[in-house]
């Protein structure tokens, strides 16, 4: 077969594939869309997915079905989606841990975020509050940094567990300020908060609104938030950047992904549907009340965002010395 025929056959194959993908996109969605959740029902990520799913269902014209596959820090759910048909009818909702922390935390992780998934949309950002116990003699973040430097190794910080965002954000804070703190991991944020309120630990980084609720009740003291702008739930609390930590913006995020190989027209259809849903004012207000700031990114921008975030969190995991089997 000469070169001309090979070229023609290759061009024909590409044309057939393009026509097939376009036809698939025009027919999409043709059945209910399954959203796989790698965590138990009832948590913040589940609340977020359910909040979006009602309006997404109306936008796409097909039922949205939640499918819970909890376990291994979201890994079981990710594997389920990774193996699904790449036709847009199976999506994963994921948080910072699943997308960018787990790849650095688990040496034998069965998936790679940007290899095995196609980003569809980032839907929310989740800032954290930097908190101290009431018996810690500081009122501002600069005062806390000075206090920690004056008491090296004698300040403890609590977290919801090894390798989670409430562990790694303080590690980033330590690197940014040069202070020393001792990590005390707990089995969840509730017991960590109990010891923060009791003064057994002096510092925590926790997502809003839980942190805001305890601060407003006077049980702990919020010093700063980790977003670039102040948070509506704590409008009087400055950002870490305002407090002198230049460039210190560290936030969790939620997003939706599809299996790798999902046709671009289908990805675009899904991404546009999420964008339309995210424009709803009532939905945005309810997201804020749940502690998630509406912050849409389309597929390509979200992919670039993830590529930039992964090495940043990998550095934090390395600094923490944490590895999970």
LORO-207360 format. One record per residue (C-alpha): x, y, z. Coordinates in pm, 1 decimal, always signed. Layout:
REM LORO-207360
PT      east     north        up
PT         X         Y         Z
...
REM end
This chain:
REM LORO-207360
PT      east     north        up
PT      +0.0      +0.0      +0.0
PT    +153.4    +330.0    -102.5
PT    +182.9    +640.9    +110.4
PT    -109.9    +815.2     -59.1
PT    -352.0    +533.0     +25.3
PT    -227.2    +516.2    +383.2
PT    -286.1    +889.8    +417.7
PT    -636.7    +861.0    +272.1
PT    -727.8    +570.3    +499.8
PT    -596.1    +756.2    +805.4
PT    -794.0   +1065.9    +711.0
PT   -1106.9    +856.2    +656.3
PT   -1063.4    +688.2    +995.6
PT   -1027.6   +1027.5   +1164.7
PT   -1339.0   +1153.0    +986.4
PT   -1540.4    +848.8   +1092.8
PT   -1422.9    +892.0   +1453.6
PT   -1509.7   +1262.4   +1450.4
PT   -1854.9   +1197.4   +1304.3
PT   -1911.3    +921.4   +1559.3
PT   -1811.8   +1146.2   +1848.5
PT   -2033.7   +1425.8   +1721.4
PT   -2329.0   +1188.3   +1685.8
PT   -2266.1   +1058.2   +2037.3
PT   -2264.8   +1413.0   +2172.5
PT   -2591.9   +1495.0   +1995.3
PT   -2756.2   +1191.4   +2153.0
PT   -2605.5   +1263.5   +2495.6
PT   -2733.9   +1204.2   +2751.8
PT   -2935.4    +901.2   +2647.4
PT   -2983.3    +747.7   +2994.0
PT   -2954.2    +840.8   +3363.2
PT   -2623.9    +991.6   +3472.6
PT   -2453.3    +821.1   +3765.0
PT   -2247.1   +1032.9   +4003.7
PT   -2008.3    +818.9   +4205.6
PT   -1929.4    +936.1   +4557.9
PT   -1620.8    +790.8   +4724.3
PT   -1740.0    +884.0   +5074.5
PT   -2040.2    +796.1   +5294.0
PT   -2370.1    +974.0   +5245.0
PT   -2444.1   +1284.2   +5449.2
PT   -2105.6   +1456.9   +5443.7
PT   -2020.5   +1798.0   +5293.2
PT   -1927.6   +1651.4   +4953.8
PT   -2255.3   +1459.4   +4938.7
PT   -2450.3   +1773.8   +5029.1
PT   -2275.1   +1958.5   +4748.7
PT   -2348.2   +1687.3   +4493.3
PT   -2714.9   +1669.4   +4590.1
PT   -2750.1   +2046.1   +4577.2
PT   -2626.3   +2051.6   +4217.6
PT   -2792.0   +1731.0   +4100.3
PT   -3152.2   +1858.1   +4107.2
PT   -3081.3   +2148.0   +3874.3
PT   -2833.8   +1943.9   +3667.3
PT   -3109.2   +1689.5   +3609.6
PT   -3334.8   +1959.9   +3469.7
PT   -3056.3   +2097.8   +3252.0
PT   -2958.8   +1761.0   +3099.6
PT   -3306.2   +1608.5   +3082.0
PT   -3206.1   +1281.9   +3248.2
PT   -3223.9   +1155.0   +3607.8
PT   -2912.7   +1196.9   +3823.2
PT   -2838.4    +891.2   +4037.4
PT   -2601.0    +901.8   +4334.4
PT   -2387.1    +589.2   +4380.3
PT   -2189.2    +559.0   +4704.0
PT   -1858.2    +369.7   +4698.0
PT   -1692.8    +479.4   +5024.4
PT   -1350.6    +366.6   +5135.1
PT    -975.8    +426.1   +5123.9
PT   -1001.2    +806.0   +5122.7
PT   -1215.3    +813.9   +4809.6
PT    -996.5    +568.1   +4619.7
PT   -1266.9    +301.9   +4575.5
PT   -1499.4    +550.6   +4411.7
PT   -1221.7    +675.0   +4184.3
PT   -1147.4    +320.3   +4068.9
PT   -1515.3    +265.9   +3992.0
PT   -1523.5    +570.0   +3763.0
PT   -1182.5    +498.4   +3609.0
PT   -1314.7    +163.0   +3480.7
PT   -1651.6    +296.1   +3360.9
PT   -1742.9    +344.3   +2995.6
PT   -1612.7    +685.6   +2879.2
PT   -1947.6    +803.3   +2748.3
PT   -2031.1   +1079.8   +2998.2
PT   -2295.1    +879.0   +3181.7
PT   -2066.9    +805.1   +3479.7
PT   -1906.3   +1093.7   +3666.9
PT   -1707.6   +1125.3   +3986.3
PT   -1749.9   +1403.3   +4236.7
PT   -1421.7   +1451.7   +4417.9
PT   -1251.6   +1679.2   +4665.6
PT    -896.1   +1803.2   +4708.9
PT    -790.9   +1479.9   +4876.1
PT    -902.8   +1249.5   +4596.9
PT    -772.4   +1466.9   +4315.5
PT    -439.6   +1606.9   +4433.9
PT    -345.1   +1478.7   +4781.5
PT    -396.4   +1102.7   +4739.4
PT    -155.3   +1077.6   +4443.6
PT    +124.5   +1199.6   +4671.8
PT      +2.8   +1023.0   +4985.5
PT     -48.2    +666.8   +4860.5
PT    +261.8    +509.8   +4697.9
PT     +51.1    +234.7   +4535.3
PT    -247.4    +445.5   +4433.1
PT    -433.1    +266.2   +4150.1
PT    -509.7    +584.4   +3957.7
PT    -341.8    +899.3   +3829.5
PT    -573.0   +1197.8   +3822.3
PT    -474.7   +1352.4   +3490.1
PT    -406.7   +1020.1   +3317.8
PT    -718.2    +828.0   +3416.8
PT    -980.7   +1102.7   +3427.2
PT   -1108.9   +1389.4   +3217.2
PT   -1182.1   +1701.0   +3426.4
PT   -1534.9   +1827.9   +3364.1
PT   -1588.9   +2121.4   +3600.0
PT   -1463.1   +2269.5   +3922.0
PT   -1768.0   +2384.0   +4112.8
PT   -1654.4   +2514.9   +4451.8
PT   -1362.9   +2629.0   +4660.9
PT   -1345.7   +2564.3   +5033.6
PT   -1135.2   +2807.3   +5234.1
PT   -1014.2   +2717.7   +5579.9
PT    -986.0   +2919.2   +5897.4
PT    -669.5   +2925.0   +6107.6
PT    -782.2   +2880.2   +6466.5
PT    -629.6   +2892.9   +6813.4
PT    -756.6   +2786.9   +7153.9
PT    -892.1   +3060.6   +7377.2
PT    -612.3   +3012.9   +7629.5
PT    -344.0   +3081.9   +7367.6
PT    -233.5   +3440.7   +7443.5
PT    -266.4   +3583.5   +7092.0
PT    -527.8   +3785.8   +6903.1
PT    -379.6   +3803.2   +6553.0
PT    -190.2   +3577.1   +6314.1
PT    +137.5   +3775.6   +6343.4
PT    +110.0   +3746.4   +6722.7
PT     +64.6   +3369.1   +6692.0
PT    +368.5   +3338.4   +6464.6
PT    +576.1   +3532.5   +6716.4
PT    +439.9   +3319.9   +6999.7
PT    +519.7   +2993.7   +6818.8
PT    +872.1   +3113.2   +6738.7
PT    +923.5   +3199.8   +7104.7
PT    +806.7   +2847.9   +7205.2
PT    +961.2   +2616.3   +6941.7
PT    +821.8   +2264.1   +6948.8
PT    +585.9   +2345.0   +7237.1
PT    +284.7   +2439.5   +7025.1
PT     +60.8   +2152.1   +6915.0
PT    -176.3   +2152.4   +6621.1
PT    -465.4   +1911.5   +6582.0
PT    -604.0   +1762.9   +6261.8
PT    -877.8   +1525.9   +6149.8
PT    -611.8   +1269.1   +6059.4
PT    -279.6   +1208.0   +5888.6
PT    -255.1   +1329.4   +5532.4
PT    -582.9   +1520.6   +5519.4
PT    -623.4   +1885.3   +5431.7
PT    -644.5   +1985.6   +5800.7
PT    -301.7   +1825.3   +5845.9
PT    -134.4   +1955.9   +5531.7
PT    -247.0   +2319.7   +5550.3
PT     -67.2   +2366.5   +5886.1
PT    +237.4   +2200.2   +5728.6
PT    +223.7   +2462.4   +5452.0
PT    +180.2   +2729.8   +5719.6
PT    +489.0   +2599.9   +5903.6
PT    +692.8   +2612.5   +5581.6
PT    +571.9   +2965.1   +5502.2
PT    +653.6   +3102.7   +5848.5
PT    +945.6   +2893.9   +5971.0
PT    +768.9   +2804.6   +6294.4
PT    +777.7   +2464.4   +6465.1
PT    +458.9   +2287.0   +6572.7
PT    +388.5   +1930.0   +6679.4
PT    +116.0   +1747.2   +6486.5
PT    -149.7   +1563.6   +6689.7
PT    -370.7   +1356.4   +6455.0
PT    -725.3   +1263.1   +6557.7
PT    -988.4   +1034.6   +6412.3
PT   -1202.1   +1310.6   +6268.5
PT   -1244.1   +1681.7   +6324.8
PT   -1488.7   +1650.2   +6619.0
PT   -1235.5   +1512.4   +6872.4
PT    -972.9   +1753.6   +6740.4
PT   -1207.5   +2045.6   +6807.5
PT   -1280.2   +1910.0   +7155.1
PT    -910.3   +1924.2   +7241.8
PT    -867.2   +2264.1   +7077.9
PT   -1148.1   +2400.5   +7293.0
PT    -992.5   +2231.7   +7595.9
PT    -647.7   +2372.7   +7524.3
PT    -475.2   +2035.9   +7472.2
PT    -384.7   +2158.7   +7123.9
PT    -328.5   +2526.1   +7046.7
PT    -385.1   +2548.1   +6672.0
PT    -602.4   +2404.0   +6394.2
PT    -687.3   +2468.0   +6031.0
PT   -1045.8   +2373.4   +5956.6
PT   -1293.2   +2438.9   +5680.6
PT   -1575.4   +2689.1   +5706.9
PT   -1858.6   +2686.7   +5827.6
PT   -1767.9   +2452.0   +6115.0
PT   -1479.8   +2675.1   +6216.2
PT   -1700.3   +2984.2   +6189.5
PT   -1967.2   +2829.8   +6412.4
PT   -1721.2   +2755.2   +6694.1
PT   -1562.4   +3099.8   +6658.7
PT   -1898.6   +3277.9   +6680.2
PT   -1988.2   +3072.3   +6986.1
PT   -1668.4   +3192.9   +7149.9
PT   -1529.1   +2841.3   +7187.3
PT   -1218.8   +2904.7   +6972.4
PT   -1056.9   +3209.5   +6815.0
PT   -1024.6   +3253.2   +6436.7
PT    -711.4   +3445.0   +6336.6
PT    -724.6   +3431.7   +5957.1
PT    -880.9   +3263.4   +5656.5
PT    -674.7   +3097.2   +5384.1
PT    -859.3   +3233.9   +5079.1
PT    -748.1   +3536.2   +4878.3
PT   -1057.2   +3730.1   +4987.1
PT   -1239.3   +3745.3   +5320.3
PT   -1512.8   +3491.7   +5375.0
PT   -1879.9   +3597.1   +5416.0
PT   -1914.1   +3363.4   +5715.7
PT   -1628.5   +3545.3   +5894.3
PT   -1628.2   +3894.1   +5741.7
PT   -1434.3   +4048.6   +6031.5
PT   -1147.9   +3796.8   +6007.7
PT    -859.3   +3896.0   +5777.5
PT    -700.2   +3671.2   +5521.1
PT    -357.1   +3521.5   +5584.2
PT    -231.6   +3742.6   +5302.0
PT    -369.7   +4052.9   +5473.3
PT    -197.2   +3934.0   +5789.6
PT    +142.9   +3944.5   +5623.3
PT    +180.7   +3599.5   +5463.4
PT    +237.8   +3704.8   +5105.0
PT     +89.5   +3460.4   +4854.0
PT     -50.7   +3227.1   +5119.9
PT    -370.2   +3115.0   +4950.1
PT    -459.7   +2753.2   +5027.5
PT    -811.8   +2628.9   +4966.5
PT    -982.8   +2298.0   +4920.2
PT   -1203.5   +2243.9   +4617.8
PT   -1477.1   +2026.2   +4472.5
PT   -1505.5   +1911.1   +4114.9
PT   -1650.1   +1657.6   +3873.2
PT   -1450.1   +1426.2   +3648.9
PT   -1529.8   +1164.0   +3384.5
PT   -1329.2    +859.5   +3272.7
PT   -1034.0    +928.9   +3043.7
PT   -1127.7    +911.3   +2678.5
PT   -1468.5   +1074.1   +2714.6
PT   -1536.3   +1248.4   +2379.4
PT   -1474.4   +1622.0   +2382.6
PT   -1826.7   +1713.2   +2261.2
PT   -1969.0   +1518.5   +2557.8
PT   -1722.7   +1685.1   +2795.9
PT   -1820.6   +2025.3   +2658.4
PT   -2191.4   +1946.6   +2697.9
PT   -2142.5   +1846.0   +3060.0
PT   -1918.7   +2140.9   +3138.4
PT   -2169.2   +2384.8   +2989.2
PT   -2449.5   +2224.9   +3190.4
PT   -2255.6   +2271.3   +3515.5
PT   -2181.8   +2632.6   +3423.0
PT   -2550.6   +2699.8   +3362.0
PT   -2645.2   +2537.8   +3693.9
PT   -2380.3   +2738.8   +3878.0
PT   -2530.7   +3065.7   +3754.7
PT   -2845.0   +3010.3   +3964.6
PT   -2848.8   +3273.0   +4246.0
PT   -3045.4   +3056.3   +4491.3
PT   -2808.4   +2764.4   +4443.9
PT   -2507.8   +2989.9   +4497.4
PT   -2654.6   +3119.6   +4824.4
PT   -2716.4   +2765.8   +4947.2
PT   -2360.0   +2665.4   +4855.6
PT   -2222.2   +2948.3   +5068.6
PT   -2442.4   +2842.6   +5359.1
PT   -2285.3   +2496.0   +5331.5
PT   -1936.8   +2646.6   +5347.4
PT   -1843.3   +2608.8   +4980.6
PT   -1774.1   +2917.6   +4771.6
PT   -1918.1   +2892.3   +4416.9
PT   -1623.0   +2898.5   +4179.4
PT   -1677.6   +2745.2   +3835.4
PT   -1401.6   +2632.5   +3603.3
PT   -1459.6   +2462.8   +3269.1
PT   -1285.6   +2145.9   +3158.6
PT    -962.4   +2280.9   +3009.6
PT    -907.0   +2545.5   +3277.7
PT    -981.6   +2291.3   +3550.4
PT    -725.2   +2051.6   +3401.3
PT    -459.6   +2324.0   +3412.0
PT    -558.0   +2410.7   +3769.1
PT    -516.1   +2047.6   +3878.5
PT    -178.4   +2021.9   +3706.3
PT     -60.2   +2327.9   +3901.2
PT    -205.0   +2212.5   +4236.2
PT     -61.4   +1860.3   +4235.4
PT    +306.3   +1949.7   +4292.1
PT    +208.0   +2203.4   +4557.7
PT     +24.1   +1945.2   +4766.4
PT    +291.2   +1684.5   +4694.3
PT    +545.8   +1917.8   +4855.2
PT    +320.5   +1948.6   +5161.3
PT    +286.7   +1570.5   +5187.0
PT    +662.7   +1531.1   +5158.5
PT    +721.3   +1793.5   +5427.6
PT    +476.7   +1616.1   +5658.0
PT    +656.8   +1284.7   +5618.9
PT    +322.1   +1109.0   +5585.1
PT    +273.4    +798.4   +5369.7
PT     -30.7    +572.6   +5359.3
PT     -29.1    +205.6   +5262.4
REM end
